[in-house]
Amino acid sequence: MDDFKSYSNAKNAAAGGQNGGQGAAQGEAQLNNTVEMAKIITKAMSGKSTAQIMQTIISEAERGKREGRLTNADLDNFYAALSPLLDGYKKRKLKEVIARLKTI
């Protein structure tokens, strides 16, 4: 994974061409961005342990929060997108990490 800024910039560029009257099209563009982000993350994290992946996510998110590039809404969206893919323990762990990041 490069960083959250790359994802944010791609998301903003895709949404920039949409006007307010095209809510469905914008939602579809966001879904496509989420799918593309998932592909990028999957490729970047291939072969890494769970601990390495968690450390990368946490450090990038902490940096994004401190630099003002990552909002609590972004964190909520990340949780909503990722949580259906996780089992109970991992979902609880992600929720704990998100809660910690929101306090930064």
ZIVEN-V298619 format. One record per residue. N is the residue number from 1. RES is the residue in one letter. SS is DSSP state (H for helix, E for strand, L for the rest). OMEGA is omega as a letter, one per 30 degrees, with the letter a starting at -180 (NA if undefined). D_CENTER is the distance of its C-alpha to the mean C-alpha in whole Angstrom. Layout:
# ZIVEN-V298619
<<N | RES | SS | OMEGA | D_CENTER> <N | RES | SS | OMEGA | D_CENTER>>
This chain:
# ZIVEN-V298619
<<1 | M | L | l | 11> <2 | D | L | l | 12> <3 | D | L | a | 10> <4 | F | H | a | 7> <5 | K | H | l | 10> <6 | S | H | l | 11> <7 | Y | H | a | 8> <8 | S | H | l | 9> <9 | N | H | l | 12> <10 | A | H | l | 12> <11 | K | H | a | 11> <12 | N | H | l | 14> <13 | A | H | l | 16> <14 | A | H | a | 16> <15 | A | H | a | 16> <16 | G | H | a | 19> <17 | G | L | a | 21> <18 | Q | L | l | 21> <19 | N | L | a | 24> <20 | G | L | a | 23> <21 | G | L | a | 26> <22 | Q | L | a | 23> <23 | G | H | a | 21> <24 | A | H | l | 21> <25 | A | H | l | 20> <26 | Q | H | l | 17> <27 | G | H | l | 16> <28 | E | H | l | 17> <29 | A | H | l | 15> <30 | Q | H | l | 12> <31 | L | H | l | 12> <32 | N | H | l | 13> <33 | N | H | l | 10> <34 | T | H | l | 8> <35 | V | H | l | 11> <36 | E | H | l | 11> <37 | M | H | l | 8> <38 | A | H | l | 9> <39 | K | H | l | 12> <40 | I | H | a | 11> <41 | I | H | l | 10> <42 | T | H | l | 12> <43 | K | H | a | 15> <44 | A | H | a | 14> <45 | M | H | a | 14> <46 | S | L | l | 17> <47 | G | L | a | 20> <48 | K | L | l | 18> <49 | S | L | l | 19> <50 | T | H | l | 17> <51 | A | H | l | 18> <52 | Q | H | l | 17> <53 | I | H | l | 13> <54 | M | H | a | 13> <55 | Q | H | l | 14> <56 | T | H | l | 12> <57 | I | H | a | 9> <58 | I | H | a | 11> <59 | S | H | l | 13> <60 | E | H | l | 10> <61 | A | H | l | 9> <62 | E | H | l | 13> <63 | R | H | l | 13> <64 | G | H | l | 11> <65 | K | H | a | 12> <66 | R | H | a | 16> <67 | E | L | l | 16> <68 | G | L | a | 15> <69 | R | L | a | 12> <70 | L | L | a | 9> <71 | T | L | l | 11> <72 | N | H | l | 11> <73 | A | H | l | 10> <74 | D | H | l | 7> <75 | L | H | l | 7> <76 | D | H | l | 9> <77 | N | H | l | 7> <78 | F | H | l | 4> <79 | Y | H | a | 8> <80 | A | H | a | 9> <81 | A | H | a | 8> <82 | L | H | a | 8> <83 | S | H | l | 11> <84 | P | L | a | 14> <85 | L | L | a | 14> <86 | L | L | l | 15> <87 | D | L | a | 18> <88 | G | H | a | 19> <89 | Y | H | a | 19> <90 | K | H | l | 16> <91 | K | H | l | 15> <92 | R | H | l | 17> <93 | K | H | l | 16> <94 | L | H | l | 12> <95 | K | H | l | 13> <96 | E | H | a | 15> <97 | V | H | l | 13> <98 | I | H | l | 11> <99 | A | H | l | 14> <100 | R | H | a | 15> <101 | L | H | l | 13> <102 | K | H | a | 14> <103 | T | L | a | 17> <104 | I | L | NA | 17>>
